[in-house]
Amino acid sequence: MADDALETWHRLVRSQDSSGLDTLLAEDAVFHSPVVHTPQRGRKLAAWYLGAAFQVFFNPTFRYVREIVGPSDAMLEFETEIDGVLVNGVDLIKWNDAGQIVEFKVMLRPLKAINVIHQRMAAMLQSSQPAR
């Protein structure tokens, strides 16, 4: 299942199309944001946050630079530039036997990057509402 879940994720990232998140995320998926204190629980909230992240992170400079894959999880290190700031981060992804993501955690560095992402994600999330 790892290849299916990761290949689907990579395809969504390459196409910058968040519409496939509803299928890829498990109903009980949990999203951990680097700038929101509490975990966001459930497919709808996880898809909402990840959909906003698609718009903030995925520009022509975005690229994964390292990937470590286990039987049911992966660590994907990425780099992107936003507002002249180099953002370095890690996506920690865990999936179930059905190949659906059950947990998605994003960690970022350096502090300047966290601040830029916080501002951009806040603006993006305030301009939309989670799917019902």
ABEGO torsion letter per residue (X at the ends): XAAAAAAAAAAAAAAGBAAAAAAABBAABBBBBAABABBBBEAAAAAAAAAAAAAAABBAABBBABBBBBAABBBBBBBBBBGGBBBBBBBBBBBBAAGBBABBBBBBOBAAAAAAAAAAAAAAAAABBBBX
